[in-house]
Amino acid sequence: MVDAVGADHAIIDVGGVGYEVACSSRTLSALPAPGEPVTLSIETNVREDAIKLYGFLSEAERGWFRLLQSVQGVGAKVALSILSTLDVGQLANAIALQDRSMVTRAPGVGPKVALRIVNELKDRAPPLALVTVQVSGPSQVNDVKSGSAAPSPAAEAVSALVNLGYAPLQANAAISVAMSKAGDAARTEDLIRLGLKDLAR
């Protein structure tokens, strides 16, 4: 249950015990009102002088939090700053497209660190992360995330590119570009064609 929300953390009541959990600003803004129940994925950082808890509303966000910290110069504070500035889909696209300027939008991230992030993480994806495509139709996004029986053309196109051997992040970024060109009503085969064209550049 949410007990209180601060500038960079929330107090979560678990069985009458309040735990201070550091969160990205995106997670904090999405938390329910104090007194309401909430489920967070927790990352525990144990140090000699303290035990720090980090909370996330999705496994994908927690996966990126871990992955970002595998890059030299990126600690928990910088990782949270990045996740506060970019959502999971935006971060995946920025890395796949090698757009370090997008990553430098996060406070505390300079050009050198941003370059390391996009270079080192280009062909990697966090554990349990779901491929998300930046499209305007909410039903299409839900189809991609849920893996429903009738996936959207965007989901099918991403899957097709992955089956052709492209990394999930590359496929996601290429289909995002294809969607921006073809529009929400595009057919799967059109998105695949445009995606392959973008990847061949």
Secondary structure per residue as TSV (DSSP state, phi and psi in degrees):
chain	resnum	aa	ss	phi	psi
A	1	M	-	360.0	139.0
A	2	V	E	-74.9	123.8
A	3	D	E	-97.1	-43.8
A	4	A	E	-160.3	157.2
A	5	V	E	-127.5	125.9
A	6	G	-	-105.0	-167.2
A	7	A	S	-68.4	-35.3
A	8	D	S	-134.5	12.0
A	9	H	E	-155.7	167.7
A	10	A	E	-130.5	150.9
A	11	I	E	-100.7	117.3
A	12	I	E	-107.5	123.1
A	13	D	E	-87.0	117.2
A	14	V	E	-120.9	105.0
A	15	G	T	60.6	34.2
A	16	G	T	89.2	-1.9
A	17	V	E	-108.7	128.4
A	18	G	E	-91.3	125.8
A	19	Y	E	-112.2	131.4
A	20	E	E	-83.5	121.4
A	21	V	E	-123.7	118.8
A	22	A	E	-74.7	139.2
A	23	C	-	-142.1	158.9
A	24	S	-	-69.9	159.9
A	25	S	H	-64.2	-30.1
A	26	R	H	-64.8	-43.5
A	27	T	H	-65.7	-44.5
A	28	L	H	-59.6	-41.3
A	29	S	H	-70.7	-20.2
A	30	A	H	-94.4	-5.1
A	31	L	S	-68.4	148.6
A	32	P	-	-70.4	172.8
A	33	A	-	-67.0	153.7
A	34	P	T	-52.2	136.2
A	35	G	T	97.5	-13.4
A	36	E	S	-92.6	149.4
A	37	P	-	-72.2	150.9
A	38	V	-	-151.8	149.1
A	39	T	-	-120.0	123.8
A	40	L	-	-120.2	146.3
A	41	S	E	-84.7	125.3
A	42	I	E	-107.8	133.8
A	43	E	E	-110.9	124.3
A	44	T	E	-104.8	124.8
A	45	N	E	-110.1	109.8
A	46	V	E	-100.0	121.5
A	47	R	-	-120.8	173.7
A	48	E	S	-63.8	-33.9
A	49	D	S	-107.4	-3.1
A	50	A	-	-165.7	158.4
A	51	I	E	-118.9	118.6
A	52	K	E	-110.9	133.3
A	53	L	E	-107.4	136.3
A	54	Y	E	-122.4	132.8
A	55	G	E	-116.9	144.6
A	56	F	E	-139.9	145.5
A	57	L	S	-82.1	-13.3
A	58	S	S	-139.9	154.0
A	59	E	H	-67.5	-30.3
A	60	A	H	-62.5	-44.4
A	61	E	H	-65.0	-41.8
A	62	R	H	-64.6	-37.8
A	63	G	H	-61.3	-43.2
A	64	W	H	-67.3	-36.1
A	65	F	H	-57.9	-44.7
A	66	R	H	-66.6	-46.1
A	67	L	H	-64.8	-42.0
A	68	L	H	-58.6	-36.9
A	69	Q	T	-74.4	-7.8
A	70	S	T	-77.7	-10.0
A	71	V	S	-90.1	133.3
A	72	Q	T	-58.5	132.8
A	73	G	T	91.8	-2.1
A	74	V	-	-112.8	110.2
A	75	G	-	-102.9	-171.5
A	76	A	H	-60.9	-39.9
A	77	K	H	-64.3	-45.1
A	78	V	H	-67.7	-40.2
A	79	A	H	-59.8	-43.6
A	80	L	H	-65.6	-36.1
A	81	S	H	-62.6	-42.0
A	82	I	H	-64.8	-44.2
A	83	L	H	-71.1	-19.8
A	84	S	H	-77.4	-29.3
A	85	T	H	-89.8	-40.0
A	86	L	S	-119.7	136.6
A	87	D	-	-78.9	175.2
A	88	V	H	-58.5	-42.9
A	89	G	H	-65.8	-43.1
A	90	Q	H	-64.1	-40.2
A	91	L	H	-65.6	-43.6
A	92	A	H	-61.0	-42.6
A	93	N	H	-66.6	-42.2
A	94	A	H	-60.0	-41.7
A	95	I	H	-71.4	-44.3
A	96	A	H	-62.9	-35.7
A	97	L	T	-91.6	3.5
A	98	Q	T	57.6	37.8
A	99	D	-	-93.2	82.2
A	100	R	H	-69.4	-25.0
A	101	S	H	-63.3	-33.2
A	102	M	H	-65.0	-41.4
A	103	V	H	-68.5	-33.9
A	104	T	T	-70.8	-6.3
A	105	R	T	-65.8	-22.3
A	106	A	S	-75.3	131.4
A	107	P	T	-56.8	134.6
A	108	G	T	89.7	-0.2
A	109	V	-	-110.4	110.1
A	110	G	-	-89.4	174.7
A	111	P	H	-58.5	-39.1
A	112	K	H	-66.6	-44.7
A	113	V	H	-66.5	-41.1
A	114	A	H	-61.9	-39.7
A	115	L	H	-63.3	-41.9
A	116	R	H	-63.7	-39.7
A	117	I	H	-62.2	-51.6
A	118	V	H	-69.3	-31.0
A	119	N	H	-74.1	-47.3
A	120	E	H	-76.9	-25.7
A	121	L	S	-104.6	4.9
A	122	K	T	-55.6	-43.2
A	123	D	T	-107.1	22.4
A	124	R	-	-123.0	153.0
A	125	A	-	-134.5	145.9
A	126	P	-	-68.7	152.8
A	127	P	T	-62.1	139.8
A	128	L	T	68.6	5.2
A	129	A	-	-72.7	144.2
A	130	L	-	-103.2	141.4
A	131	V	-	-67.0	128.2
A	132	T	-	-123.6	136.0
A	133	V	-	-109.5	134.6
A	134	Q	-	-81.4	87.0
A	135	V	-	-122.6	163.4
A	136	S	S	-86.1	-25.5
A	137	G	-	-80.6	118.1
A	138	P	H	-60.8	-32.0
A	139	S	H	-66.3	-33.3
A	140	Q	H	-69.4	-40.5
A	141	V	H	-63.6	-41.5
A	142	N	H	-63.1	-38.4
A	143	D	H	-61.0	-42.7
A	144	V	H	-64.8	-43.3
A	145	K	H	-74.1	-37.6
A	146	S	H	-89.5	-16.8
A	147	G	T	62.6	43.0
A	148	S	-	-68.0	170.8
A	149	A	S	-66.6	-24.2
A	150	A	S	-120.6	76.8
A	151	P	-	-66.1	155.6
A	152	S	-	-71.9	162.5
A	153	P	H	-55.7	-35.8
A	154	A	H	-63.0	-44.3
A	155	A	H	-63.6	-42.3
A	156	E	H	-64.9	-38.3
A	157	A	H	-67.3	-42.5
A	158	V	H	-60.1	-45.9
A	159	S	H	-60.6	-40.2
A	160	A	H	-64.2	-42.5
A	161	L	H	-67.3	-37.9
A	162	V	H	-63.8	-40.8
A	163	N	H	-65.4	-24.7
A	164	L	T	-80.9	-4.4
A	165	G	T	109.3	0.8
A	166	Y	-	-80.6	147.3
A	167	A	-	-64.8	146.7
A	168	P	H	-52.8	-40.6
A	169	L	H	-65.6	-39.7
A	170	Q	H	-65.2	-44.4
A	171	A	H	-62.1	-44.5
A	172	N	H	-59.2	-46.7
A	173	A	H	-65.8	-42.2
A	174	A	H	-63.7	-41.4
A	175	I	H	-72.8	-29.9
A	176	S	H	-61.2	-45.1
A	177	V	H	-63.6	-42.4
A	178	A	H	-61.3	-41.4
A	179	M	H	-62.7	-38.3
A	180	S	H	-67.2	-28.0
A	181	K	H	-85.7	-41.5
A	182	A	H	-92.5	-22.0
A	183	G	-	89.7	169.3
A	184	D	T	-66.3	-22.6
A	185	A	T	-89.9	6.9
A	186	A	-	-64.6	146.7
A	187	R	-	-82.8	160.1
A	188	T	H	-55.9	-46.4
A	189	E	H	-64.7	-32.1
A	190	D	H	-67.4	-42.3
A	191	L	H	-65.7	-40.4
A	192	I	H	-62.4	-45.0
A	193	R	H	-61.2	-47.0
A	194	L	H	-66.8	-37.2
A	195	G	H	-64.0	-43.3
A	196	L	H	-65.7	-37.2
A	197	K	H	-63.1	-41.7
A	198	D	H	-66.7	-40.1
A	199	L	H	-69.9	-24.1
A	200	A	T	-81.3	-9.5
A	201	R	-	-71.2	360.0
